[in-house]
Amino acid sequence: MLCRICNHQNENCNLYNINDKMFGGKENFEYFECTNCGTLQISKIPENIGAFYPDNYYSLSSKLSLKERLLFRLRDYIFYYNFPSFLVGKLKIKMSNLSLEAFLKLKSNKSAKILDVGCGEGKFLRSIYNLGFTNITGLEPFALKEQTQPFPIYKKRLEDFEGQFDIITFNHVFEHVEDVNETLKLCHELLQKNGQIIIRVPVKDSYAYELYKENWVQWDAPRHFQLLTRKAINILSNQNNFELIDYYCDSYKLQFTGSEKYKRHLTYQTSNSVFTKSELKDFTDKSIELNKQQKGDQIVAILRKI
């Protein structure tokens, strides 16, 4: 089997049959593990992949009430202006915005041209728009319709889009991309000189994967076409004329709550009330510690065009 990441031809590799645990589907999908870069990837992408994105799939759902919108705007201001933790520490933890935190680490000026690929309803873009970033654009091929205000969201694929940008973001989108090498080539063309990419993505070389294996919540078969490793991200960067300038873990308690539900034959939508308060606290504390050890199951990778 040919690895779509590093082009290694695998003759004897581990195979896994994984069903759609998020929605309780019975059909199994074969994944193989590359013996070179370690990436888990689906052997054959379903032709009807759109059928596996129901209306309640998390990236395209959840309308917010006015109260929720105001609270989230307050949260974003707190992160942007870096209020001291002793004043707002609990709010920062309870209402974290990992996409915004990753973006703010770049310390971009507000005139930067930003493209968010696979933006869903535009929650991340709205966060940075509220902070004064107005030169922003979203791409969402599964959008119900395009929008122009307060910022444009186009119902297009990356290969059908033109423009020049300073920053391109993939907030848990890269694992859904069929050809990641081609995607990085397209990004290279769309980026200005020294432009940067933020990739937030689940990674296989993590504590949660080793603990849960087939019950790991990040499989998300068949929607996740590949589950990368840190080595694979380095390979992708080098193959496509990028420099990997930084990466860090931003995993959280989902790696335990979601995986434990699957282990117990429950669906993703099952309420976290199946866990005790003590268990949930332990999951959060363990996630924080794993991030410090670079063993979390999600990372933020920052790539710069060279």
C-alpha positions as CSV (number, residue, x, y, z in Angstrom):
1,M,0.0,0.0,0.0
2,L,1.4,3.4,-1.0
3,C,1.5,6.0,1.8
4,R,-0.2,9.2,0.6
5,I,2.1,11.2,3.0
6,C,5.7,10.0,2.4
7,N,5.2,7.9,-0.7
8,H,6.6,4.8,1.0
9,Q,5.4,1.5,-0.5
10,N,4.1,-0.7,2.4
11,E,4.2,-4.4,1.9
12,N,3.7,-5.7,5.4
13,C,1.9,-3.2,7.6
14,N,-0.7,-3.1,10.4
15,L,-4.3,-3.0,9.2
16,Y,-7.3,-1.9,11.3
17,N,-11.0,-2.1,10.6
18,I,-12.8,0.9,12.2
19,N,-16.5,1.7,12.2
20,D,-18.1,5.2,12.4
21,K,-18.3,5.3,16.2
22,M,-19.4,9.0,16.3
23,F,-22.8,8.1,14.9
24,G,-22.9,4.4,15.7
25,G,-22.4,3.2,12.1
26,K,-21.9,-0.6,11.6
27,E,-19.8,-0.4,8.3
28,N,-16.1,-1.0,8.8
29,F,-13.4,1.0,7.1
30,E,-9.9,-0.3,6.6
31,Y,-6.9,1.8,7.7
32,F,-3.2,1.0,7.4
33,E,-0.2,2.2,9.3
34,C,2.8,3.3,7.2
35,T,6.0,1.6,8.4
36,N,8.0,4.7,7.4
37,C,6.2,7.8,8.7
38,G,3.8,6.0,11.1
39,T,0.7,7.7,9.7
40,L,-2.6,5.9,10.0
41,Q,-4.7,6.4,6.8
42,I,-7.8,5.0,5.3
43,S,-7.1,2.5,2.5
44,K,-9.9,3.6,0.3
45,I,-11.7,6.9,0.6
46,P,-15.5,6.3,0.2
47,E,-16.9,7.8,-3.0
48,N,-20.0,9.0,-1.1
49,I,-18.0,10.6,1.6
50,G,-20.5,13.5,1.8
51,A,-23.1,11.1,3.2
52,F,-21.0,10.7,6.3
53,Y,-21.3,14.4,7.2
54,P,-24.8,14.7,8.6
55,D,-26.3,18.0,9.5
56,N,-25.4,17.7,13.1
57,Y,-21.7,17.1,12.4
58,Y,-19.8,19.4,14.8
59,S,-18.1,21.7,12.3
60,L,-21.3,22.8,10.7
61,S,-23.7,22.9,13.6
62,S,-24.7,24.8,16.8
63,K,-26.3,28.2,16.5
64,L,-25.3,30.4,19.4
65,S,-27.7,32.5,21.5
66,L,-27.1,36.2,22.0
67,K,-25.9,35.5,25.6
68,E,-23.5,32.8,24.3
69,R,-22.2,35.2,21.6
70,L,-21.5,37.9,24.2
71,L,-19.8,35.5,26.5
72,F,-17.6,34.2,23.7
73,R,-16.7,37.7,22.7
74,L,-15.7,38.5,26.2
75,R,-13.6,35.3,26.3
76,D,-11.8,36.3,23.1
77,Y,-10.9,39.8,24.4
78,I,-9.5,38.1,27.6
79,F,-7.2,36.0,25.5
80,Y,-6.2,38.8,23.1
81,Y,-5.3,41.3,25.8
82,N,-3.9,38.6,28.1
83,F,-5.7,39.4,31.3
84,P,-3.9,38.1,34.4
85,S,-4.9,34.5,35.3
86,F,-5.6,35.5,38.9
87,L,-8.5,37.6,37.5
88,V,-10.0,35.4,34.8
89,G,-8.2,32.0,35.2
90,K,-11.3,29.9,35.6
91,L,-13.1,31.6,32.6
92,K,-10.0,31.0,30.5
93,I,-10.1,27.3,31.3
94,K,-13.9,26.8,31.0
95,M,-14.3,28.8,27.8
96,S,-11.0,28.1,26.0
97,N,-10.6,29.0,22.4
98,L,-7.8,26.8,21.1
99,S,-8.0,28.1,17.5
100,L,-7.7,31.7,18.7
101,E,-4.9,30.8,21.1
102,A,-2.8,29.2,18.3
103,F,-3.4,32.2,16.0
104,L,-2.5,34.8,18.6
105,K,0.9,33.1,19.1
106,L,1.9,34.4,15.7
107,K,1.5,38.0,16.9
108,S,0.1,39.1,13.5
109,N,-0.7,42.7,12.8
110,K,-4.4,43.5,12.1
111,S,-3.8,44.2,8.5
112,A,-2.7,40.6,7.8
113,K,-4.6,38.8,5.1
114,I,-5.9,35.6,6.6
115,L,-7.6,32.5,4.9
116,D,-9.3,29.9,7.1
117,V,-9.8,26.7,5.1
118,G,-12.7,24.5,6.1
119,C,-14.1,27.3,8.3
120,G,-17.6,25.7,9.0
121,E,-19.9,28.6,10.0
122,G,-16.9,30.9,10.6
123,K,-16.6,30.8,14.4
124,F,-12.8,31.3,14.3
125,L,-13.1,34.1,11.8
126,R,-15.7,35.8,13.9
127,S,-13.4,35.6,16.9
128,I,-10.6,37.4,15.1
129,Y,-13.0,39.8,13.4
130,N,-14.3,40.9,16.8
131,L,-10.7,41.6,17.7
132,G,-10.2,43.9,14.7
133,F,-8.8,41.6,12.0
134,T,-10.9,42.5,9.0
135,N,-8.9,41.3,6.0
136,I,-10.2,37.7,6.5
137,T,-11.7,35.1,4.3
138,G,-13.2,31.6,4.8
139,L,-13.5,28.6,2.6
140,E,-16.1,25.9,3.3
141,P,-17.0,23.5,0.5
142,F,-19.9,22.0,2.5
143,A,-21.4,25.4,3.3
144,L,-25.2,25.7,2.8
145,K,-24.7,29.0,1.1
146,E,-22.0,31.7,0.7
147,Q,-21.9,34.9,2.8
148,T,-20.4,38.3,2.2
149,Q,-20.9,40.1,5.6
150,P,-19.3,40.8,7.9
151,F,-16.6,38.7,6.1
152,P,-16.7,36.5,3.1
153,I,-17.2,32.7,3.3
154,Y,-17.0,31.0,-0.1
155,K,-18.5,27.6,-1.0
156,K,-15.3,26.6,-2.8
157,R,-12.5,24.1,-2.6
158,L,-8.9,25.3,-2.2
159,E,-7.9,24.4,-5.7
160,D,-10.7,26.6,-7.1
161,F,-9.6,29.7,-5.1
162,E,-7.2,32.5,-6.0
163,G,-5.5,35.2,-3.9
164,Q,-2.5,36.1,-1.8
165,F,-2.4,35.6,2.0
166,D,-0.1,36.1,4.9
167,I,-1.6,33.3,7.0
168,I,-3.6,30.2,6.1
169,T,-5.3,28.2,8.9
170,F,-6.5,24.6,9.1
171,N,-8.4,24.1,12.4
172,H,-8.9,20.4,12.5
173,V,-9.4,20.2,8.7
174,F,-6.2,18.7,7.6
175,E,-7.2,15.2,8.7
176,H,-10.2,15.5,6.3
177,V,-8.1,16.4,3.3
178,E,-7.7,13.8,0.6
179,D,-4.3,14.9,-0.8
180,V,-2.3,16.8,1.9
181,N,0.8,17.1,-0.3
182,E,-1.3,18.8,-3.1
183,T,-3.0,21.0,-0.5
184,L,0.4,22.2,0.8
185,K,1.5,22.9,-2.8
186,L,-1.6,25.0,-3.3
187,C,-1.0,26.9,0.0
188,H,2.6,27.6,-1.1
189,E,1.1,29.4,-4.2
190,L,-1.4,31.3,-2.1
191,L,1.0,32.5,0.5
192,Q,3.0,35.7,0.4
193,K,6.8,35.6,0.9
194,N,7.5,34.2,4.4
195,G,3.7,33.4,4.8
196,Q,2.7,31.0,7.5
197,I,0.3,28.0,7.9
198,I,-1.3,27.0,11.2
199,I,-2.3,23.4,11.2
200,R,-4.2,22.1,14.2
201,V,-4.5,18.3,13.8
202,P,-4.8,15.1,15.8
203,V,-1.6,13.0,16.0
204,K,-1.2,9.2,16.4
205,D,2.1,9.3,18.4
206,S,0.3,10.2,21.6
207,Y,-0.6,8.7,25.0
208,A,-4.3,8.5,24.1
209,Y,-3.7,6.4,21.0
210,E,-1.5,4.0,22.8
211,L,-4.0,3.6,25.6
212,Y,-7.2,3.2,23.5
213,K,-6.0,2.0,20.1
214,E,-9.2,1.2,18.0
215,N,-11.4,3.1,20.6
216,W,-9.3,6.3,20.2
217,V,-11.8,9.2,19.6
218,Q,-9.7,10.8,16.9
219,W,-10.1,7.9,14.4
220,D,-13.5,9.4,13.4
221,A,-13.8,6.9,10.5
222,P,-14.3,7.5,7.6
223,R,-14.1,11.3,7.8
224,H,-10.5,11.4,9.0
225,F,-8.5,10.2,6.0
226,Q,-5.2,10.3,7.9
227,L,-3.9,10.6,11.4
228,L,-0.4,12.0,11.2
229,T,2.6,11.7,13.4
230,R,5.2,14.4,14.2
231,K,7.6,12.7,11.8
232,A,5.0,12.8,9.0
233,I,4.4,16.5,9.5
234,N,8.2,17.1,9.2
235,I,8.2,15.1,6.0
236,L,5.2,17.0,4.6
237,S,6.9,20.3,5.4
238,N,10.2,19.4,3.7
239,Q,8.5,17.9,0.6
240,N,6.5,21.0,-0.1
241,N,9.0,23.8,0.6
242,F,8.0,24.8,4.1
243,E,10.0,25.1,7.3
244,L,8.4,23.7,10.4
245,I,9.2,26.5,12.9
246,D,7.1,25.4,15.9
247,Y,4.7,22.8,17.2
248,Y,3.1,22.1,20.6
249,C,0.3,20.0,22.0
250,D,-3.2,21.5,22.6
251,S,-5.1,18.3,23.5
252,Y,-7.8,18.4,26.2
253,K,-10.1,16.0,28.1
254,L,-11.9,14.9,24.9
255,Q,-9.1,12.4,24.3
256,F,-10.3,10.6,27.4
257,T,-14.1,11.3,27.5
258,G,-14.6,10.4,23.9
259,S,-12.4,7.4,23.9
260,E,-13.9,6.1,27.2
261,K,-17.4,6.4,25.6
262,Y,-16.3,4.3,22.6
263,K,-14.6,1.8,24.9
264,R,-18.0,1.4,26.7
265,H,-19.9,1.1,23.4
266,L,-21.5,4.6,23.8
267,T,-21.8,7.2,21.0
268,Y,-19.9,10.5,20.8
269,Q,-23.2,12.3,21.6
270,T,-23.5,10.6,25.0
271,S,-23.5,13.2,27.8
272,N,-20.4,13.5,29.9
273,S,-22.7,12.9,32.9
274,V,-21.6,9.2,32.6
275,F,-18.4,10.4,34.3
276,T,-18.0,11.6,37.8
277,K,-16.8,15.1,38.6
278,S,-13.6,13.5,39.9
279,E,-13.1,11.6,36.7
280,L,-13.6,14.7,34.6
281,K,-11.1,16.7,36.7
282,D,-8.6,13.8,36.3
283,F,-9.1,13.9,32.5
284,T,-8.5,17.6,32.4
285,D,-5.4,17.5,34.7
286,K,-4.0,14.5,32.8
287,S,-4.4,16.4,29.5
288,I,-2.6,19.4,30.8
289,E,0.3,17.2,31.9
290,L,0.4,15.3,28.6
291,N,0.6,18.6,26.7
292,K,3.6,19.6,28.8
293,Q,5.2,16.3,28.0
294,Q,4.4,16.6,24.2
295,K,2.3,13.5,24.5
296,G,-1.1,15.0,23.8
297,D,-3.2,13.7,20.9
298,Q,-3.5,17.1,19.2
299,I,-0.8,19.4,18.0
300,V,-0.5,22.9,16.5
301,A,2.1,23.0,13.8
302,I,3.4,26.3,12.4
303,L,4.9,26.1,8.9
304,R,6.6,29.0,7.1
305,K,7.0,29.3,3.3
306,I,10.6,29.0,2.1
